[in-house]
Amino acid sequence: MLTVRSALFIVAVRCRIYYEKALDSAEKLGNDEWLANIYNNLAVFYANNKRLDEALTYIRKAIFYVEQTDNASDIVFAYQVECSIYMLRKESERGIPSLRKAIAVASEHNLPRAELRCLPNIMAMYSNRQEKDSVMYYMRRGDELL
């Protein structure tokens, strides 16, 4: 009898196989945007499976490739994922620069929804550090964006 855990393992293995095929194709084509998205998806995949060292490796590759593109939304998302991985690793401090970068890119490219999605995490991080001025700054920024 196939257990839920066994079924999930089979799905994970198949996902990994398909990602590897997609990665191979993207590398052959030299498509930075595809490479960035595939590496980003792999980072999320490994983070969701609590394999955080691998997730961090893949998000760093995603960031490398996404920064070669002009896709601001993907750049913001990659930095958000990097921050989330640091948070899962209980290294929130290391995630703050990622969120700042995401917010800066979103602001620079007039992506208010993307910027708004960053604010709860950065406010929580500053709140944990008891930096009320920073929390208030981002709360006001959220009000401006709304």
Salt bridges, closest charged atoms under 4 A:
GLU20 OE2 - ARG16 NH2 2.32
ASP24 OD2 - LYS28 NZ 3.15
ASP53 OD1 - ARG89 NH1 2.58
GLU54 OE2 - ARG51 NH2 2.64
GLU91 OE1 - ARG89 NE 3.27
GLU91 OE1 - ARG94 NH1 3.23
GLU93 OE1 - ARG129 NH1 3.19
GLU115 OE2 - ARG141 NE 2.67
GLU131 OE2 - ARG129 NE 2.77
GLU144 OE1 - ARG141 NH1 2.95
